[in-house]
Amino acid sequence: MIQWRPFRQVDSEQLRQRRLERALRAAREVPYYQTRLSQLNSWADAPRLPLDHFLSDPAAFYRHSAEKRSPVVKLPVADACRVAVLGAGFEESGPVRVFRYDSPQELAEYGPDAIAGPMDRIRKTALDVRAGRLKLPALERAVVVFTGLRDGMLEPGDRELFWQAFRVPVYEQLQGFHREALATECDAHEGLHVETSNALFELDSEEHLLLTGLACSAYAVVRLVTGFSARVEEGLCGCGWTGPRLLGLRSIA
């Protein structure tokens, strides 16, 4: 049985404003925003950031002062278990081990209870398992699939494929450009809970989902047009959490 993290309270408006102010200070450090936000008095006045502006010159949004460390994988399980992260660059700690793209035999020998990784890597692993090209001991806990602007979105049939291959619950995790968790799926599987310490989401008049990064990680973005759409709703989830969730997340790019 997967154990999800404990119930949490909705962030106060004061805390939300402090995070926004910190994010704006961080944004003013990067070349793209140094002049654009210099006279900005309120986050509410910030213009939208077209996605192609970021993708064409990500260096213009890079924060050289940000702490340089490998991203930590955020997991839905509360107790310790063997976790295999598929893909280089993540931090290893305790029972969490990182496996490169060319190490399927090491992965099989490790015998993880749960696996996590970018969508394309999870999909390839699932196809290999289903076709018999990769022999893995049965998973006991979960599959955590990273989605987002780096990894794309889940496609129709992916969840069924993952169930056929692994026979454990699937949890989607929307990630930012530095692999920070932006929104995470819970046991109720009723949308993605926004990680309010890392992200603020809003919808513009055209129903584009806008992202403001609050984690002050390697890249600073304010009201980025993500190319996704979703309903942003508050309220109690079936898992016991409250606060904002993304419902019906889909690509509209």
Buried (B, 14 or more C-beta within 10 A) or exposed (E): EBEBBEEEEBBEEEEBEEBBEEBBEBBBBBEBBEEBBEEBEEBEEBEBBEBEBBEEEBEBBBBEEBEEEBBBBBBBBEEEBBBBBBBEEBEEEEBBBBBEEEBBEEBBEBEBBBBBBBBBBBBBBBEBBBEEEBEBEEBBBBBBBBBBBEBEBBEEEBBEBBBEBBEBBBBBBBBBBBBBBBBBBBBBBBBBBBBBEBBBBEEEEEEBBBBBBBBBBBBBBBBBBBBBBBEBBEEEBEBBBBBBBBEEBEEEE
